[in-house]
């Protein structure tokens, strides 16, 4: 079973809207506890990869006028788990 959870989740189908929002807030608060959070301290030549399907991620402020950033995206499709 998979639970897609992050700030984009607005409600839970089949639940009262207020009750669903409260449950989402509780789940997000649990999932974002310090013990579950990884913060990367960047060093030259670092490479960080994460699976968007299984990770809640959030950018932090970045001095983009001071440092160069190179971001690339790779998308992989698993025919056994991805429809059509």
mmCIF file of the N, C-alpha and C atoms, coordinates in Angstrom:
data_MODEL
# 
_entry.id   MODEL 
# 
loop_
_atom_site.group_PDB 
_atom_site.id 
_atom_site.type_symbol 
_atom_site.label_atom_id 
_atom_site.label_alt_id 
_atom_site.label_comp_id 
_atom_site.label_asym_id 
_atom_site.label_entity_id 
_atom_site.label_seq_id 
_atom_site.pdbx_PDB_ins_code 
_atom_site.Cartn_x 
_atom_site.Cartn_y 
_atom_site.Cartn_z 
_atom_site.occupancy 
_atom_site.B_iso_or_equiv 
_atom_site.pdbx_formal_charge 
_atom_site.auth_seq_id 
_atom_site.auth_comp_id 
_atom_site.auth_asym_id 
_atom_site.auth_atom_id 
_atom_site.pdbx_PDB_model_num 
ATOM 1   N N  . UNK A 1 1  ? 0.844   -1.170 0.000   1.00 0.00 ? 1  UNK A N  1 
ATOM 2   C CA . UNK A 1 1  ? 0.000   0.000  0.000   1.00 0.00 ? 1  UNK A CA 1 
ATOM 3   C C  . UNK A 1 1  ? 0.891   1.235  0.000   1.00 0.00 ? 1  UNK A C  1 
ATOM 4   N N  . UNK A 1 2  ? 0.453   2.265  -0.689  1.00 0.00 ? 2  UNK A N  1 
ATOM 5   C CA . UNK A 1 2  ? 1.203   3.506  -0.775  1.00 0.00 ? 2  UNK A CA 1 
ATOM 6   C C  . UNK A 1 2  ? 0.340   4.664  -0.324  1.00 0.00 ? 2  UNK A C  1 
ATOM 7   N N  . UNK A 1 3  ? 0.942   5.581  0.373   1.00 0.00 ? 3  UNK A N  1 
ATOM 8   C CA . UNK A 1 3  ? 0.257   6.796  0.806   1.00 0.00 ? 3  UNK A CA 1 
ATOM 9   C C  . UNK A 1 3  ? 0.992   7.976  0.203   1.00 0.00 ? 3  UNK A C  1 
ATOM 10  N N  . UNK A 1 4  ? 0.351   8.662  -0.731  1.00 0.00 ? 4  UNK A N  1 
ATOM 11  C CA . UNK A 1 4  ? 0.942   9.857  -1.331  1.00 0.00 ? 4  UNK A CA 1 
ATOM 12  C C  . UNK A 1 4  ? 0.581   11.026 -0.438  1.00 0.00 ? 4  UNK A C  1 
ATOM 13  N N  . UNK A 1 5  ? 1.590   11.623 0.151   1.00 0.00 ? 5  UNK A N  1 
ATOM 14  C CA . UNK A 1 5  ? 1.354   12.620 1.172   1.00 0.00 ? 5  UNK A CA 1 
ATOM 15  C C  . UNK A 1 5  ? 2.352   13.760 1.029   1.00 0.00 ? 5  UNK A C  1 
ATOM 16  N N  . UNK A 1 6  ? 1.844   14.964 0.966   1.00 0.00 ? 6  UNK A N  1 
ATOM 17  C CA . UNK A 1 6  ? 2.679   16.161 0.953   1.00 0.00 ? 6  UNK A CA 1 
ATOM 18  C C  . UNK A 1 6  ? 1.745   17.358 0.939   1.00 0.00 ? 6  UNK A C  1 
ATOM 19  N N  . UNK A 1 7  ? 2.304   18.537 0.773   1.00 0.00 ? 7  UNK A N  1 
ATOM 20  C CA . UNK A 1 7  ? 1.492   19.750 0.851   1.00 0.00 ? 7  UNK A CA 1 
ATOM 21  C C  . UNK A 1 7  ? 0.466   19.855 -0.279  1.00 0.00 ? 7  UNK A C  1 
ATOM 22  N N  . UNK A 1 8  ? 0.617   19.076 -1.355  1.00 0.00 ? 8  UNK A N  1 
ATOM 23  C CA . UNK A 1 8  ? -0.344  19.126 -2.461  1.00 0.00 ? 8  UNK A CA 1 
ATOM 24  C C  . UNK A 1 8  ? -1.631  18.352 -2.159  1.00 0.00 ? 8  UNK A C  1 
ATOM 25  N N  . UNK A 1 9  ? -1.614  17.497 -1.136  1.00 0.00 ? 9  UNK A N  1 
ATOM 26  C CA . UNK A 1 9  ? -2.814  16.716 -0.790  1.00 0.00 ? 9  UNK A CA 1 
ATOM 27  C C  . UNK A 1 9  ? -3.841  17.658 -0.168  1.00 0.00 ? 9  UNK A C  1 
ATOM 28  N N  . UNK A 1 10 ? -5.043  17.680 -0.713  1.00 0.00 ? 10 UNK A N  1 
ATOM 29  C CA . UNK A 1 10 ? -6.058  18.634 -0.252  1.00 0.00 ? 10 UNK A CA 1 
ATOM 30  C C  . UNK A 1 10 ? -7.188  18.002 0.535   1.00 0.00 ? 10 UNK A C  1 
ATOM 31  N N  . UNK A 1 11 ? -7.448  16.720 0.281   1.00 0.00 ? 11 UNK A N  1 
ATOM 32  C CA . UNK A 1 11 ? -8.555  16.064 0.973   1.00 0.00 ? 11 UNK A CA 1 
ATOM 33  C C  . UNK A 1 11 ? -8.401  14.548 0.830   1.00 0.00 ? 11 UNK A C  1 
ATOM 34  N N  . UNK A 1 12 ? -9.255  13.829 1.517   1.00 0.00 ? 12 UNK A N  1 
ATOM 35  C CA . UNK A 1 12 ? -9.268  12.373 1.414   1.00 0.00 ? 12 UNK A CA 1 
ATOM 36  C C  . UNK A 1 12 ? -10.634 11.954 0.907   1.00 0.00 ? 12 UNK A C  1 
ATOM 37  N N  . UNK A 1 13 ? -10.652 11.289 -0.214  1.00 0.00 ? 13 UNK A N  1 
ATOM 38  C CA . UNK A 1 13 ? -11.910 10.856 -0.825  1.00 0.00 ? 13 UNK A CA 1 
ATOM 39  C C  . UNK A 1 13 ? -12.663 9.965  0.163   1.00 0.00 ? 13 UNK A C  1 
ATOM 40  N N  . UNK A 1 14 ? -13.944 10.258 0.331   1.00 0.00 ? 14 UNK A N  1 
ATOM 41  C CA . UNK A 1 14 ? -14.789 9.462  1.214   1.00 0.00 ? 14 UNK A CA 1 
ATOM 42  C C  . UNK A 1 14 ? -14.817 9.950  2.649   1.00 0.00 ? 14 UNK A C  1 
ATOM 43  N N  . UNK A 1 15 ? -14.046 10.990 2.955   1.00 0.00 ? 15 UNK A N  1 
ATOM 44  C CA . UNK A 1 15 ? -14.042 11.543 4.310   1.00 0.00 ? 15 UNK A CA 1 
ATOM 45  C C  . UNK A 1 15 ? -14.618 12.953 4.295   1.00 0.00 ? 15 UNK A C  1 
ATOM 46  N N  . UNK A 1 16 ? -15.183 13.354 5.407   1.00 0.00 ? 16 UNK A N  1 
ATOM 47  C CA . UNK A 1 16 ? -15.607 14.744 5.596   1.00 0.00 ? 16 UNK A CA 1 
ATOM 48  C C  . UNK A 1 16 ? -14.379 15.631 5.364   1.00 0.00 ? 16 UNK A C  1 
ATOM 49  N N  . UNK A 1 17 ? -14.542 16.755 4.678   1.00 0.00 ? 17 UNK A N  1 
ATOM 50  C CA . UNK A 1 17 ? -13.407 17.608 4.303   1.00 0.00 ? 17 UNK A CA 1 
ATOM 51  C C  . UNK A 1 17 ? -12.586 18.027 5.533   1.00 0.00 ? 17 UNK A C  1 
ATOM 52  N N  . UNK A 1 18 ? -13.232 18.519 6.564   1.00 0.00 ? 18 UNK A N  1 
ATOM 53  C CA . UNK A 1 18 ? -12.506 18.969 7.756   1.00 0.00 ? 18 UNK A CA 1 
ATOM 54  C C  . UNK A 1 18 ? -11.768 17.804 8.428   1.00 0.00 ? 18 UNK A C  1 
ATOM 55  N N  . UNK A 1 19 ? -12.421 16.669 8.513   1.00 0.00 ? 19 UNK A N  1 
ATOM 56  C CA . UNK A 1 19 ? -11.816 15.492 9.116   1.00 0.00 ? 19 UNK A CA 1 
ATOM 57  C C  . UNK A 1 19 ? -10.615 15.017 8.284   1.00 0.00 ? 19 UNK A C  1 
ATOM 58  N N  . UNK A 1 20 ? -10.770 15.027 6.963   1.00 0.00 ? 20 UNK A N  1 
ATOM 59  C CA . UNK A 1 20 ? -9.685  14.631 6.073   1.00 0.00 ? 20 UNK A CA 1 
ATOM 60  C C  . UNK A 1 20 ? -8.490  15.564 6.175   1.00 0.00 ? 20 UNK A C  1 
ATOM 61  N N  . UNK A 1 21 ? -8.749  16.884 6.230   1.00 0.00 ? 21 UNK A N  1 
ATOM 62  C CA . UNK A 1 21 ? -7.655  17.854 6.368   1.00 0.00 ? 21 UNK A CA 1 
ATOM 63  C C  . UNK A 1 21 ? -6.928  17.666 7.692   1.00 0.00 ? 21 UNK A C  1 
ATOM 64  N N  . UNK A 1 22 ? -7.680  17.375 8.748   1.00 0.00 ? 22 UNK A N  1 
ATOM 65  C CA . UNK A 1 22 ? -7.056  17.148 10.056  1.00 0.00 ? 22 UNK A CA 1 
ATOM 66  C C  . UNK A 1 22 ? -6.169  15.905 10.017  1.00 0.00 ? 22 UNK A C  1 
ATOM 67  N N  . UNK A 1 23 ? -6.648  14.850 9.370   1.00 0.00 ? 23 UNK A N  1 
ATOM 68  C CA . UNK A 1 23 ? -5.852  13.632 9.258   1.00 0.00 ? 23 UNK A CA 1 
ATOM 69  C C  . UNK A 1 23 ? -4.595  13.883 8.426   1.00 0.00 ? 23 UNK A C  1 
ATOM 70  N N  . UNK A 1 24 ? -4.730  14.610 7.319   1.00 0.00 ? 24 UNK A N  1 
ATOM 71  C CA . UNK A 1 24 ? -3.561  14.937 6.496   1.00 0.00 ? 24 UNK A CA 1 
ATOM 72  C C  . UNK A 1 24 ? -2.537  15.732 7.298   1.00 0.00 ? 24 UNK A C  1 
ATOM 73  N N  . UNK A 1 25 ? -2.998  16.712 8.070   1.00 0.00 ? 25 UNK A N  1 
ATOM 74  C CA . UNK A 1 25 ? -2.085  17.517 8.889   1.00 0.00 ? 25 UNK A CA 1 
ATOM 75  C C  . UNK A 1 25 ? -1.359  16.636 9.905   1.00 0.00 ? 25 UNK A C  1 
ATOM 76  N N  . UNK A 1 26 ? -2.067  15.705 10.503  1.00 0.00 ? 26 UNK A N  1 
ATOM 77  C CA . UNK A 1 26 ? -1.461  14.793 11.476  1.00 0.00 ? 26 UNK A CA 1 
ATOM 78  C C  . UNK A 1 26 ? -0.418  13.894 10.808  1.00 0.00 ? 26 UNK A C  1 
ATOM 79  N N  . UNK A 1 27 ? -0.746  13.367 9.635   1.00 0.00 ? 27 UNK A N  1 
ATOM 80  C CA . UNK A 1 27 ? 0.185   12.493 8.915   1.00 0.00 ? 27 UNK A CA 1 
ATOM 81  C C  . UNK A 1 27 ? 1.432   13.247 8.457   1.00 0.00 ? 27 UNK A C  1 
ATOM 82  N N  . UNK A 1 28 ? 1.250   14.469 7.952   1.00 0.00 ? 28 UNK A N  1 
ATOM 83  C CA . UNK A 1 28 ? 2.391   15.278 7.522   1.00 0.00 ? 28 UNK A CA 1 
ATOM 84  C C  . UNK A 1 28 ? 3.272   15.627 8.720   1.00 0.00 ? 28 UNK A C  1 
ATOM 85  N N  . UNK A 1 29 ? 2.655   15.977 9.846   1.00 0.00 ? 29 UNK A N  1 
ATOM 86  C CA . UNK A 1 29 ? 3.427   16.285 11.051  1.00 0.00 ? 29 UNK A CA 1 
ATOM 87  C C  . UNK A 1 29 ? 4.248   15.071 11.491  1.00 0.00 ? 29 UNK A C  1 
ATOM 88  N N  . UNK A 1 30 ? 3.666   13.890 11.391  1.00 0.00 ? 30 UNK A N  1 
ATOM 89  C CA . UNK A 1 30 ? 4.397   12.675 11.749  1.00 0.00 ? 30 UNK A CA 1 
ATOM 90  C C  . UNK A 1 30 ? 5.550   12.427 10.782  1.00 0.00 ? 30 UNK A C  1 
ATOM 91  N N  . UNK A 1 31 ? 5.261   12.501 9.486   1.00 0.00 ? 31 UNK A N  1 
ATOM 92  C CA . UNK A 1 31 ? 6.261   12.163 8.468   1.00 0.00 ? 31 UNK A CA 1 
ATOM 93  C C  . UNK A 1 31 ? 7.418   13.151 8.414   1.00 0.00 ? 31 UNK A C  1 
ATOM 94  N N  . UNK A 1 32 ? 7.215   14.369 8.894   1.00 0.00 ? 32 UNK A N  1 
ATOM 95  C CA . UNK A 1 32 ? 8.261   15.387 8.811   1.00 0.00 ? 32 UNK A CA 1 
ATOM 96  C C  . UNK A 1 32 ? 8.955   15.620 10.150  1.00 0.00 ? 32 UNK A C  1 
ATOM 97  N N  . UNK A 1 33 ? 8.845   14.683 11.062  1.00 0.00 ? 33 UNK A N  1 
ATOM 98  C CA . UNK A 1 33 ? 9.587   14.776 12.312  1.00 0.00 ? 33 UNK A CA 1 
ATOM 99  C C  . UNK A 1 33 ? 11.081  14.810 12.012  1.00 0.00 ? 33 UNK A C  1 
ATOM 100 N N  . UNK A 1 34 ? 11.824  15.482 12.860  1.00 0.00 ? 34 UNK A N  1 
ATOM 101 C CA . UNK A 1 34 ? 13.270  15.623 12.666  1.00 0.00 ? 34 UNK A CA 1 
ATOM 102 C C  . UNK A 1 34 ? 13.950  14.278 12.426  1.00 0.00 ? 34 UNK A C  1 
ATOM 103 N N  . UNK A 1 35 ? 13.503  13.227 13.102  1.00 0.00 ? 35 UNK A N  1 
ATOM 104 C CA . UNK A 1 35 ? 14.158  11.920 12.946  1.00 0.00 ? 35 UNK A CA 1 
ATOM 105 C C  . UNK A 1 35 ? 13.999  11.334 11.544  1.00 0.00 ? 35 UNK A C  1 
ATOM 106 N N  . UNK A 1 36 ? 13.055  11.826 10.758  1.00 0.00 ? 36 UNK A N  1 
ATOM 107 C CA . UNK A 1 36 ? 12.846  11.328 9.400   1.00 0.00 ? 36 UNK A CA 1 
ATOM 108 C C  . UNK A 1 36 ? 13.391  12.269 8.326   1.00 0.00 ? 36 UNK A C  1 
ATOM 109 N N  . UNK A 1 37 ? 13.913  13.416 8.715   1.00 0.00 ? 37 UNK A N  1 
ATOM 110 C CA . UNK A 1 37 ? 14.327  14.451 7.763   1.00 0.00 ? 37 UNK A CA 1 
ATOM 111 C C  . UNK A 1 37 ? 15.818  14.332 7.466   1.00 0.00 ? 37 UNK A C  1 
ATOM 112 N N  . UNK A 1 38 ? 16.148  14.386 6.187   1.00 0.00 ? 38 UNK A N  1 
ATOM 113 C CA . UNK A 1 38 ? 17.545  14.430 5.759   1.00 0.00 ? 38 UNK A CA 1 
ATOM 114 C C  . UNK A 1 38 ? 17.808  15.811 5.177   1.00 0.00 ? 38 UNK A C  1 
ATOM 115 N N  . UNK A 1 39 ? 18.814  16.480 5.687   1.00 0.00 ? 39 UNK A N  1 
ATOM 116 C CA . UNK A 1 39 ? 19.241  17.769 5.142   1.00 0.00 ? 39 UNK A CA 1 
ATOM 117 C C  . UNK A 1 39 ? 20.660  17.589 4.623   1.00 0.00 ? 39 UNK A C  1 
ATOM 118 N N  . UNK A 1 40 ? 20.840  17.945 3.374   1.00 0.00 ? 40 UNK A N  1 
ATOM 119 C CA . UNK A 1 40 ? 22.161  17.763 2.771   1.00 0.00 ? 40 UNK A CA 1 
ATOM 120 C C  . UNK A 1 40 ? 22.982  19.042 2.916   1.00 0.00 ? 40 UNK A C  1 
ATOM 121 N N  . UNK A 1 41 ? 24.205  18.894 3.378   1.00 0.00 ? 41 UNK A N  1 
ATOM 122 C CA . UNK A 1 41 ? 25.153  20.016 3.429   1.00 0.00 ? 41 UNK A CA 1 
ATOM 123 C C  . UNK A 1 41 ? 26.049  19.889 2.200   1.00 0.00 ? 41 UNK A C  1 
ATOM 124 N N  . UNK A 1 42 ? 25.808  20.744 1.228   1.00 0.00 ? 42 UNK A N  1 
ATOM 125 C CA . UNK A 1 42 ? 26.464  20.626 -0.067  1.00 0.00 ? 42 UNK A CA 1 
ATOM 126 C C  . UNK A 1 42 ? 27.961  20.903 -0.001  1.00 0.00 ? 42 UNK A C  1 
ATOM 127 N N  . UNK A 1 43 ? 28.702  20.096 -0.763  1.00 0.00 ? 43 UNK A N  1 
ATOM 128 C CA . UNK A 1 43 ? 30.130  20.267 -0.979  1.00 0.00 ? 43 UNK A CA 1 
ATOM 129 C C  . UNK A 1 43 ? 30.374  20.134 -2.478  1.00 0.00 ? 43 UNK A C  1 
ATOM 130 N N  . UNK A 1 44 ? 31.475  20.669 -2.972  1.00 0.00 ? 44 UNK A N  1 
ATOM 131 C CA . UNK A 1 44 ? 31.748  20.548 -4.414  1.00 0.00 ? 44 UNK A CA 1 
ATOM 132 C C  . UNK A 1 44 ? 31.691  19.091 -4.865  1.00 0.00 ? 44 UNK A C  1 
ATOM 133 N N  . UNK A 1 45 ? 31.091  18.879 -6.013  1.00 0.00 ? 45 UNK A N  1 
ATOM 134 C CA . UNK A 1 45 ? 30.990  17.581 -6.690  1.00 0.00 ? 45 UNK A CA 1 
ATOM 135 C C  . UNK A 1 45 ? 29.976  16.630 -6.059  1.00 0.00 ? 45 UNK A C  1 
ATOM 136 N N  . UNK A 1 46 ? 29.163  17.091 -5.128  1.00 0.00 ? 46 UNK A N  1 
ATOM 137 C CA . UNK A 1 46 ? 28.132  16.232 -4.544  1.00 0.00 ? 46 UNK A CA 1 
ATOM 138 C C  . UNK A 1 46 ? 27.070  15.910 -5.582  1.00 0.00 ? 46 UNK A C  1 
ATOM 139 N N  . UNK A 1 47 ? 26.501  14.745 -5.456  1.00 0.00 ? 47 UNK A N  1 
ATOM 140 C CA . UNK A 1 47 ? 25.391  14.306 -6.287  1.00 0.00 ? 47 UNK A CA 1 
ATOM 141 C C  . UNK A 1 47 ? 24.351  13.709 -5.347  1.00 0.00 ? 47 UNK A C  1 
ATOM 142 N N  . UNK A 1 48 ? 23.143  14.217 -5.416  1.00 0.00 ? 48 UNK A N  1 
ATOM 143 C CA . UNK A 1 48 ? 22.066  13.704 -4.574  1.00 0.00 ? 48 UNK A CA 1 
ATOM 144 C C  . UNK A 1 48 ? 20.957  13.207 -5.492  1.00 0.00 ? 48 UNK A C  1 
ATOM 145 N N  . UNK A 1 49 ? 20.490  12.004 -5.233  1.00 0.00 ? 49 UNK A N  1 
ATOM 146 C CA . UNK A 1 49 ? 19.422  11.400 -6.027  1.00 0.00 ? 49 UNK A CA 1 
ATOM 147 C C  . UNK A 1 49 ? 18.325  10.953 -5.070  1.00 0.00 ? 49 UNK A C  1 
ATOM 148 N N  . UNK A 1 50 ? 17.070  11.212 -5.431  1.00 0.00 ? 50 UNK A N  1 
ATOM 149 C CA . UNK A 1 50 ? 15.953  10.715 -4.632  1.00 0.00 ? 50 UNK A CA 1 
ATOM 150 C C  . UNK A 1 50 ? 14.856  10.226 -5.557  1.00 0.00 ? 50 UNK A C  1 
ATOM 151 N N  . UNK A 1 51 ? 14.002  9.420  -5.026  1.00 0.00 ? 51 UNK A N  1 
ATOM 152 C CA . UNK A 1 51 ? 12.871  8.865  -5.763  1.00 0.00 ? 51 UNK A CA 1 
ATOM 153 C C  . UNK A 1 51 ? 11.633  9.700  -5.438  1.00 0.00 ? 51 UNK A C  1 
ATOM 154 N N  . UNK A 1 52 ? 11.175  10.473 -6.390  1.00 0.00 ? 52 UNK A N  1 
ATOM 155 C CA . UNK A 1 52 ? 10.008  11.336 -6.164  1.00 0.00 ? 52 UNK A CA 1 
ATOM 156 C C  . UNK A 1 52 ? 8.757   10.560 -5.780  1.00 0.00 ? 52 UNK A C  1 
ATOM 157 N N  . UNK A 1 53 ? 8.702   9.291  -6.141  1.00 0.00 ? 53 UNK A N  1 
ATOM 158 C CA . UNK A 1 53 ? 7.526   8.503  -5.809  1.00 0.00 ? 53 UNK A CA 1 
ATOM 159 C C  . UNK A 1 53 ? 7.461   8.193  -4.324  1.00 0.00 ? 53 UNK A C  1 
ATOM 160 N N  . UNK A 1 54 ? 8.578   8.247  -3.635  1.00 0.00 ? 54 UNK A N  1 
ATOM 161 C CA . UNK A 1 54 ? 8.648   7.788  -2.245  1.00 0.00 ? 54 UNK A CA 1 
ATOM 162 C C  . UNK A 1 54 ? 9.248   8.812  -1.298  1.00 0.00 ? 54 UNK A C  1 
ATOM 163 N N  . UNK A 1 55 ? 9.387   10.042 -1.735  1.00 0.00 ? 55 UNK A N  1 
ATOM 164 C CA . UNK A 1 55 ? 10.058  11.041 -0.911  1.00 0.00 ? 55 UNK A CA 1 
ATOM 165 C C  . UNK A 1 55 ? 9.285   12.347 -0.911  1.00 0.00 ? 55 UNK A C  1 
ATOM 166 N N  . UNK A 1 56 ? 9.121   12.908 0.268   1.00 0.00 ? 56 UNK A N  1 
ATOM 167 C CA . UNK A 1 56 ? 8.627   14.285 0.361   1.00 0.00 ? 56 UNK A CA 1 
ATOM 168 C C  . UNK A 1 56 ? 9.881   15.150 0.379   1.00 0.00 ? 56 UNK A C  1 
ATOM 169 N N  . UNK A 1 57 ? 10.001  16.084 -0.530  1.00 0.00 ? 57 UNK A N  1 
ATOM 170 C CA . UNK A 1 57 ? 11.181  16.936 -0.538  1.00 0.00 ? 57 UNK A CA 1 
ATOM 171 C C  . UNK A 1 57 ? 10.774  18.395 -0.672  1.00 0.00 ? 57 UNK A C  1 
ATOM 172 N N  . UNK A 1 58 ? 11.615  19.228 -0.122  1.00 0.00 ? 58 UNK A N  1 
ATOM 173 C CA . UNK A 1 58 ? 11.353  20.661 -0.133  1.00 0.00 ? 58 UNK A CA 1 
ATOM 174 C C  . UNK A 1 58 ? 12.679  21.380 -0.294  1.00 0.00 ? 58 UNK A C  1 
ATOM 175 N N  . UNK A 1 59 ? 12.708  22.369 -1.142  1.00 0.00 ? 59 UNK A N  1 
ATOM 176 C CA . UNK A 1 59 ? 13.926  23.158 -1.316  1.00 0.00 ? 59 UNK A CA 1 
ATOM 177 C C  . UNK A 1 59 ? 14.077  24.134 -0.153  1.00 0.00 ? 59 UNK A C  1 
ATOM 178 N N  . UNK A 1 60 ? 15.306  24.477 0.130   1.00 0.00 ? 60 UNK A N  1 
ATOM 179 C CA . UNK A 1 60 ? 15.599  25.495 1.128   1.00 0.00 ? 60 UNK A CA 1 
ATOM 180 C C  . UNK A 1 60 ? 16.167  26.708 0.397   1.00 0.00 ? 60 UNK A C  1 
ATOM 181 N N  . UNK A 1 61 ? 16.209  27.860 1.045   1.00 0.00 ? 61 UNK A N  1 
ATOM 182 C CA . UNK A 1 61 ? 16.743  29.053 0.361   1.00 0.00 ? 61 UNK A CA 1 
ATOM 183 C C  . UNK A 1 61 ? 18.136  28.786 -0.207  1.00 0.00 ? 61 UNK A C  1 
ATOM 184 N N  . UNK A 1 62 ? 18.392  29.335 -1.376  1.00 0.00 ? 62 UNK A N  1 
ATOM 185 C CA . UNK A 1 62 ? 19.630  29.090 -2.099  1.00 0.00 ? 62 UNK A CA 1 
ATOM 186 C C  . UNK A 1 62 ? 20.136  30.402 -2.688  1.00 0.00 ? 62 UNK A C  1 
ATOM 187 N N  . UNK A 1 63 ? 21.387  30.726 -2.465  1.00 0.00 ? 63 UNK A N  1 
ATOM 188 C CA . UNK A 1 63 ? 21.988  31.962 -2.984  1.00 0.00 ? 63 UNK A CA 1 
ATOM 189 C C  . UNK A 1 63 ? 22.327  31.774 -4.458  1.00 0.00 ? 63 UNK A C  1 
ATOM 190 N N  . UNK A 1 64 ? 21.295  31.805 -5.298  1.00 0.00 ? 64 UNK A N  1 
ATOM 191 C CA . UNK A 1 64 ? 21.494  31.482 -6.718  1.00 0.00 ? 64 UNK A CA 1 
ATOM 192 C C  . UNK A 1 64 ? 22.294  32.540 -7.477  1.00 0.00 ? 64 UNK A C  1 
ATOM 193 N N  . UNK A 1 65 ? 22.463  33.730 -6.927  1.00 0.00 ? 65 UNK A N  1 
ATOM 194 C CA . UNK A 1 65 ? 23.304  34.726 -7.593  1.00 0.00 ? 65 UNK A CA 1 
ATOM 195 C C  . UNK A 1 65 ? 24.771  34.578 -7.189  1.00 0.00 ? 65 UNK A C  1 
ATOM 196 N N  . UNK A 1 66 ? 25.021  33.774 -6.169  1.00 0.00 ? 66 UNK A N  1 
ATOM 197 C CA . UNK A 1 66 ? 26.393  33.578 -5.681  1.00 0.00 ? 66 UNK A CA 1 
ATOM 198 C C  . UNK A 1 66 ? 26.983  32.242 -6.122  1.00 0.00 ? 66 UNK A C  1 
ATOM 199 N N  . UNK A 1 67 ? 26.147  31.213 -6.209  1.00 0.00 ? 67 UNK A N  1 
ATOM 200 C CA . UNK A 1 67 ? 26.625  29.871 -6.515  1.00 0.00 ? 67 UNK A CA 1 
ATOM 201 C C  . UNK A 1 67 ? 25.942  29.333 -7.764  1.00 0.00 ? 67 UNK A C  1 
ATOM 202 N N  . UNK A 1 68 ? 26.693  28.559 -8.546  1.00 0.00 ? 68 UNK A N  1 
ATOM 203 C CA . UNK A 1 68 ? 26.130  27.911 -9.719  1.00 0.00 ? 68 UNK A CA 1 
ATOM 204 C C  . UNK A 1 68 ? 25.474  26.601 -9.290  1.00 0.00 ? 68 UNK A C  1 
ATOM 205 N N  . UNK A 1 69 ? 24.316  26.316 -9.824  1.00 0.00 ? 69 UNK A N  1 
ATOM 206 C CA . UNK A 1 69 ? 23.621  25.069 -9.515  1.00 0.00 ? 69 UNK A CA 1 
ATOM 207 C C  . UNK A 1 69 ? 23.318  24.342 -10.820 1.00 0.00 ? 69 UNK A C  1 
ATOM 208 N N  . UNK A 1 70 ? 23.602  23.076 -10.853 1.00 0.00 ? 70 UNK A N  1 
ATOM 209 C CA . UNK A 1 70 ? 23.334  22.241 -12.022 1.00 0.00 ? 70 UNK A CA 1 
ATOM 210 C C  . UNK A 1 70 ? 22.348  21.162 -11.603 1.00 0.00 ? 70 UNK A C  1 
ATOM 211 N N  . UNK A 1 71 ? 21.118  21.270 -12.074 1.00 0.00 ? 71 UNK A N  1 
ATOM 212 C CA . UNK A 1 71 ? 20.088  20.288 -11.731 1.00 0.00 ? 71 UNK A CA 1 
ATOM 213 C C  . UNK A 1 71 ? 19.669  19.562 -12.994 1.00 0.00 ? 71 UNK A C  1 
ATOM 214 N N  . UNK A 1 72 ? 19.560  18.257 -12.896 1.00 0.00 ? 72 UNK A N  1 
ATOM 215 C CA . UNK A 1 72 ? 19.125  17.440 -14.027 1.00 0.00 ? 72 UNK A CA 1 
ATOM 216 C C  . UNK A 1 72 ? 18.084  16.458 -13.540 1.00 0.00 ? 72 UNK A C  1 
ATOM 217 N N  . UNK A 1 73 ? 17.182  16.104 -14.409 1.00 0.00 ? 73 UNK A N  1 
ATOM 218 C CA . UNK A 1 73 ? 16.121  15.174 -14.049 1.00 0.00 ? 73 UNK A CA 1 
ATOM 219 C C  . UNK A 1 73 ? 16.203  13.942 -14.930 1.00 0.00 ? 73 UNK A C  1 
ATOM 220 N N  . UNK A 1 74 ? 16.030  12.803 -14.305 1.00 0.00 ? 74 UNK A N  1 
ATOM 221 C CA . UNK A 1 74 ? 15.945  11.539 -15.038 1.00 0.00 ? 74 UNK A CA 1 
ATOM 222 C C  . UNK A 1 74 ? 14.648  10.869 -14.624 1.00 0.00 ? 74 UNK A C  1 
ATOM 223 N N  . UNK A 1 75 ? 13.896  10.406 -15.587 1.00 0.00 ? 75 UNK A N  1 
ATOM 224 C CA . UNK A 1 75 ? 12.650  9.719  -15.305 1.00 0.00 ? 75 UNK A CA 1 
ATOM 225 C C  . UNK A 1 75 ? 12.762  8.286  -15.791 1.00 0.00 ? 75 UNK A C  1 
ATOM 226 N N  . UNK A 1 76 ? 12.444  7.369  -14.917 1.00 0.00 ? 76 UNK A N  1 
ATOM 227 C CA . UNK A 1 76 ? 12.536  5.948  -15.233 1.00 0.00 ? 76 UNK A CA 1 
ATOM 228 C C  . UNK A 1 76 ? 11.133  5.365  -15.177 1.00 0.00 ? 76 UNK A C  1 
ATOM 229 N N  . UNK A 1 77 ? 10.798  4.556  -16.145 1.00 0.00 ? 77 UNK A N  1 
ATOM 230 C CA . UNK A 1 77 ? 9.487   3.918  -16.181 1.00 0.00 ? 77 UNK A CA 1 
ATOM 231 C C  . UNK A 1 77 ? 9.676   2.425  -16.033 1.00 0.00 ? 77 UNK A C  1 
ATOM 232 N N  . UNK A 1 78 ? 9.048   1.865  -15.028 1.00 0.00 ? 78 UNK A N  1 
ATOM 233 C CA . UNK A 1 78 ? 9.084   0.414  -14.803 1.00 0.00 ? 78 UNK A CA 1 
ATOM 234 C C  . UNK A 1 78 ? 7.819   -0.163 -15.406 1.00 0.00 ? 78 UNK A C  1 
ATOM 235 N N  . UNK A 1 79 ? 7.907   -0.901 -16.512 1.00 0.00 ? 79 UNK A N  1 
ATOM 236 C CA . UNK A 1 79 ? 6.698   -1.418 -17.168 1.00 0.00 ? 79 UNK A CA 1 
ATOM 237 C C  . UNK A 1 79 ? 5.864   -2.337 -16.289 1.00 0.00 ? 79 UNK A C  1 
ATOM 238 N N  . UNK A 1 80 ? 6.471   -2.917 -15.246 1.00 0.00 ? 80 UNK A N  1 
ATOM 239 C CA . UNK A 1 80 ? 5.711   -3.800 -14.366 1.00 0.00 ? 80 UNK A CA 1 
ATOM 240 C C  . UNK A 1 80 ? 4.878   -3.037 -13.342 1.00 0.00 ? 80 UNK A C  1 
ATOM 241 N N  . UNK A 1 81 ? 5.247   -1.790 -13.068 1.00 0.00 ? 81 UNK A N  1 
ATOM 242 C CA . UNK A 1 81 ? 4.522   -1.036 -12.043 1.00 0.00 ? 81 UNK A CA 1 
ATOM 243 C C  . UNK A 1 81 ? 3.885   0.240  -12.584 1.00 0.00 ? 81 UNK A C  1 
ATOM 244 N N  . UNK A 1 82 ? 4.188   0.623  -13.811 1.00 0.00 ? 82 UNK A N  1 
ATOM 245 C CA . UNK A 1 82 ? 3.649   1.847  -14.385 1.00 0.00 ? 82 UNK A CA 1 
ATOM 246 C C  . UNK A 1 82 ? 2.627   1.515  -15.460 1.00 0.00 ? 82 UNK A C  1 
ATOM 247 N N  . UNK A 1 83 ? 1.389   1.977  -15.280 1.00 0.00 ? 83 UNK A N  1 
ATOM 248 C CA . UNK A 1 83 ? 0.378   1.713  -16.312 1.00 0.00 ? 83 UNK A CA 1 
ATOM 249 C C  . UNK A 1 83 ? 0.701   2.387  -17.630 1.00 0.00 ? 83 UNK A C  1 
ATOM 250 N N  . UNK A 1 84 ? 0.352   1.714  -18.706 1.00 0.00 ? 84 UNK A N  1 
ATOM 251 C CA . UNK A 1 84 ? 0.376   2.176  -20.061 1.00 0.00 ? 84 UNK A CA 1 
ATOM 252 C C  . UNK A 1 84 ? 1.510   2.904  -20.559 1.00 0.00 ? 84 UNK A C  1 
# 
